[in-house]
Amino acid sequence: MRSRLLPLFPIAAMAVLLGPVAPSADAADGLGPVRPAFPDSTDDVFLSEAVEAANAHRARHGAPPLELDGELNAHALKRAREFSEYEGLEEGSRGREPGRGETVYRSASTDPGAVPGGGDAVDHWYAGSGGYDYGDPGFSPGTGAFTQLVWKATTKVGAARVSEPASPQDTWREHYVVLVYTPPGNMQGEYGENVLPPEG
């Protein structure tokens, strides 16, 4: 039985960037998922919170609002389920598709009723804005999720959340939130025109 006591938000966050899609690491190292995928816990409230929070942050940076896209929602759910098959965020970029940006959020808690809302993940990614240097625009691991979130050329988003089933034998419960974006952000050489300083 796992009985680690950790804060609810956040445990980890990560931005997965675009580039050539490498062959699956599973094929190379013989390792596959370590547990079954978690079930979908996405609902209309979660989707609304995620899009509203994203668009509020984007507006501060002169970026147009994102449109929620059903196909991207389905892809975000697929990716969230894939992430949940591994411990922490060890799934990494396996299974990611070219032409889409992606941000991933993981939370864990010993409170079985504590489930992250869409705004929790988005606000966590936006917190990376404090480390972004507008005078020297570009990628850094600490700001990659923020820059994707406010990337001006991005127009559509999909979102999903999966949650570990509650169990009386296990006091540790994890959740994964994934947002998928098109067109993708974090494109080398395009930061100056797409990640604008906050207005006001």
CORHU-V977198 format. One record per residue. D_LAST is the distance of its C-alpha to the last C-alpha in Angstrom with 2 decimals. Layout:
{{D_LAST} {D_LAST}}
//
This chain:
{{50.18} {46.71} {45.50} {42.50} {40.04} {36.48} {33.11} {31.99} {28.54} {28.16} {31.28} {30.16} {27.76} {28.18} {26.92} {29.82} {29.38} {31.25} {34.27} {37.97} {39.22} {41.85} {45.02} {44.87} {45.31} {47.65} {50.12} {50.01} {50.35} {52.16} {49.64} {48.31} {46.39} {47.33} {47.01} {46.70} {43.35} {41.57} {41.53} {38.65} {36.64} {34.01} {33.73} {31.70} {29.61} {28.72} {27.86} {25.69} {23.78} {23.31} {22.05} {19.75} {18.16} {17.97} {16.42} {13.72} {12.77} {13.30} {11.06} {7.98} {9.56} {10.73} {14.15} {16.56} {18.11} {21.17} {24.57} {26.95} {30.15} {33.55} {34.99} {32.10} {32.49} {36.14} {35.37} {32.86} {35.65} {38.15} {36.00} {35.28} {39.04} {39.79} {37.52} {39.23} {42.62} {41.87} {41.13} {37.51} {35.71} {38.79} {38.94} {36.37} {36.16} {39.64} {39.70} {36.32} {36.40} {35.15} {32.57} {30.47} {27.71} {28.11} {26.51} {28.83} {28.54} {31.54} {32.02} {35.26} {36.56} {39.86} {38.76} {40.13} {37.95} {34.61} {33.15} {29.56} {27.48} {25.43} {22.16} {23.66} {24.15} {20.82} {18.94} {21.31} {20.59} {16.82} {17.53} {18.54} {14.99} {15.42} {18.24} {16.93} {17.18} {15.12} {17.42} {20.41} {19.65} {22.37} {23.93} {24.69} {26.36} {23.77} {20.86} {22.86} {22.22} {18.43} {18.62} {21.03} {18.95} {15.94} {18.34} {17.47} {21.19} {22.22} {23.12} {25.47} {25.85} {28.76} {28.86} {31.74} {32.83} {36.29} {37.75} {40.84} {43.48} {44.06} {47.36} {49.39} {50.59} {47.19} {44.64} {41.94} {39.86} {37.39} {34.83} {33.20} {30.15} {29.67} {27.15} {28.36} {26.31} {27.33} {26.86} {26.41} {23.62} {24.08} {26.11} {27.02} {25.78} {23.07} {20.16} {18.37} {18.22} {17.64} {15.29} {12.01} {9.30} {6.54} {3.77} {0.00}}
//
